[in-house]
Amino acid sequence: MAMSEQDQRVLKALEKARDQHKELVDLLDFYHDLYEVQFQAKGDLPDPEVRDELAMRWRLEGGIPQLTFDQLRLDPATFAELVARVAGVLHRYHPSWDLGYEARGQEELIESAREVFETWDTLTTPGPGSTEEPDGESLRDHPAALAVGFALAPYLQRAADSILPQLDLTSWTRGHCPICGGRPNFALLEEETGARQLMCSRCSALWSYRRAGCPFCTTEERPSYYSSEDGLHRLYFCAACKGYLKTADLRNARRVVHPMVERLLTVGMDLAAQQEGYGG
């Protein structure tokens, strides 16, 4: 299956952003190469196993994400090949990293993917060119886990594309993703009404969430925020849990906004929040 039109638009938006944001060239180049590998893989993956309507509704009512690891139907050989392709991108931008995936058998990589799925909220990596090196032995710190995590992302995205249209999310008021259970790391304020949509850090699914309150600790207090000069981007802070959430206000957009690209263009907001002791 060919890469979807939406994914092609994301890559083109990254190329355009590269010309407009010279200070982020390394970061945008890295994610362009990574997304290209992920999007190409996603087009060839099988659809996930889908529950029947009653089971999906039961999970929604109980606040339980729809997806379990086994529903992703990872083929060991296919997944190992994808890990190798992702590792090639990582090594190109972080040549000093010892990814160590070559020493793992196909079944071991599947078990690593299961561990990532069950324990890891956010599939991210330090920006290309960063001097930060993994300094721990935990899954989220080890660079091999990044290769596995990034290889898992297209499976999660494919699952979201397949399952999300079948769900009635009007009663879903949770701060975690209704598809895979991931935490949001970006949000949108809709162009017409300003209603808020959260974006999953793992599968990139979007779901509606109330404007007031923090999706991380569920406090109903209105969070503080800072706005960019053009009003497009906001950085929300929660005093209760020290979480933060980057947001694009589409009411102030003067161009087409691709959330997967905006998450990268707002990396300066991540740095500013983290320097102040916040961690979303």
N, C-alpha and C positions, 0 to 999 in steps of 0.2 A: 504494500500500500504506500502511495506517495505521501510526502509530508503535507499536512493540512494547510489550507490557505491561511488560517489564523497563525499557525507557527511560522509560516513564511513571512507574514507581516511583522511578526516580532523580530525576526532576524533583520529585515529591512529597516525597522525602526532602530535597532542597535547600530546598524551601519550609519544611519543618519545622525544618531546621537554622538557617534564617535567623531564626526566632523565638527560638531557643535560644542563638544566638551573635551577639549584637548587635555585637560587635567586628569581625565578619567580614561584615557586611551587604553592603558594596560588592563584596567578592570573590565572595560567593555569588550576588548579583544578576547580576553579570557572567556567571558560568558558567551560571546558570540560563538567561539569554537565549542564550548561545552554544550550550549543549547543546540547547536547544529547536530552534534552526536546524539543528544537526547531525543530531539524531534525526529530524526531519521529512524531511530530505534522504535519510537512510539508508534510510528506508522505501520510497523511490521509485527507488533505484539498482538497476541490474542485478547479478545475481550475477557474481562474477569468474570468469574461465576457471580451471578446475581440472585439475590434472595427473592422469594415470592412476595407479593404485595403485602400480605398480612405480616410477614416477618419484618419487612422494611418499616412498616408503620409502627410495629411494636418497639423496634429499636429507636425510632424517632421519639416516640412518647417517653421512653426511658432515658433519653439523653445519651444513647449508645451509638458510637460511629458505625456506619454500615459495613465497613471493610475489615476483614481479618487477613492475615498474611497468606494463608493457604488459598484464598480466593484469587490472588494475583497470578497463580499458575506459572511460576517461574520454571523455565526449562534450564537445567544446569549448564548445558553447553552454550546455549544462547546467552545466558546471563554472564557466564565467564568471559565470553567474547566481548560483551558490552563493558564489563569491568576493565578489560584490557584497553579498550578504546578510550574510555574515560581516563584511565591511568596515563595514557599517552598525552592527553591534554594537560593533566596536572603536572606531569614531569616536564613538559615543555615550558611551563611558566614557573615551576618550582623545581629546578633540576637537582637541588640538594636534598630533596625529600626521598627517603627510602620507603617506597610505597609497600613493598613486600608482598604484593598480591600474587606474584609468580609462584611463591612457595605454597600456595593454598590450592587444594584440589577443588573440583567443581562443587562437590557436596559441602565442603567447608565454606565456600563462598555463599552458598544458599543459606547456611546456618548464620553466617555473619549478616546477611541481608535480613533474616528474621530478627536478629538482635537489634539491628538498626531500626527496623519497623516498630518494634515493641518498646524501645527505650529512647529514641531520638526524636526531639520535637522539631529541630530546625536543621536542614541540610545546607550548611553554609561553610565557607572557607575564608581564611584571611585573604585580602586582596592581593593580586599578583604583584610581585615586587616587595611585598611585606617582609620585614626582617624577623617577624614572629615565627618561631618554629614550634612544632608540637613538643610539649615538655612533660607529658604524662603518659601513662599506659592505659588510660581509660578509653573506651570506644570513641567518644566524641573528640578526644584529643589526638588520636592516632591517625596519621595520614592515610593508612590503608582503609580506614573506616570511611574517609571522604570518597575514595574511589567506589566503594560499595554503595554508599549512600547516594551519590550522584547517579550511579547506574540504576538504583532502585527508583529514582524519581520518575522516569518515563512510565513505569508500570503504575505508579500512583496517579499520574496525570491521566493515563488512559482509563483507569478505573473511574476517576472523577468525571471524565467526559461521558462515560457509559452510564453511570449510576445517577448522577445529579439530575438529568432531565426527568427521571422517573419518580422523584421525590417531591412531596408537597411540604415545603419548609416553613409554612406559615406559623406552625407551632414550635419551630426550633428556635429557642432563645438562648442557646448555650454559646459560650465564648470559644469553644473548640470546634474543629471542623466536623460537619456531619458525615463526611465521607471517610476520612482516615484518622480523625482524632487529633490532627496537628494543631499547633497554636498559630494564630494569625501573626504575620509580621508586616502587613500592609493593609490599608483600608481605602475605600473610595466613598466620597460623598456624592450622591447621584445628582446629575445635572438639573433635573426638573424640581425635585423636592428637597434635596439635601439629605435624604435618608442615607444611612451608613451601611456599607457592605464590607465585611471582613474578608481577607484573602489568606488562604492557608499557606503556611510556609513550606509544606511538604508536597501537596498535590495541586496547589494553585486554585482550588475551588473557591467560589465566592458564595457568601450567604449573608442575609440581612441580620443586623444587630441594632439594638436601640442606640440612639445618639448619646444619651447620658449614660455614664457608668463605664467601668473598666472591664474589658473582656477577660482579663487575666485573674483578677481577684473578685470580680462580680460586684464590687462596691457600686452603689448607685449615685455617688457624688459625681458632679460634673468635673472632669479633669481639666487641668490647665493646659494651654498649648501656645506654641509659637508658630508664626506664619512666615512663609517666605515673602520676599518683596513683591512678587507678582501675585501672591495669594493662592497659587496653585497647590503648594505643599504646606502641610501642617505637621507639627510634631507634638503629640499629646503625651503628657506626663501624668502618672498616677502617684499621688503622695502616699497612698495606703500601702501599695506593694512595690513601689519603685519600678513599675513596668512602664514601657513607652511604646507608642505606636505611630508609625509614619502614615500619613494620609494624603491622598490627592483629592482636592476639592474641584470636582468637574464643573461646578458652576463658574469657576474662574479659568477654565481651560481655554486656551487660544489655539490649540492644536489637538491632534488625535493622541489620546493617552493609552498606552499599553502598560498595564500594571506590572508585568514582569520586567519591563524596562525601567519603569519609575522606581522600583525597589533599588535598582542600581544607581540611578541618577541622584538618589537621595542618600547615598552612603555617608555624606558629610553630616547628616542628621544623626545617623547611628553613632558616629564618633563623638559628636557634641553631647548626646545623651549619656553615652558611656563614661565620658570624662566627668560628668556630673553625678556619677554613681547610679545611673539608671540602667536596667537591663531587661529588655522586653522578651 
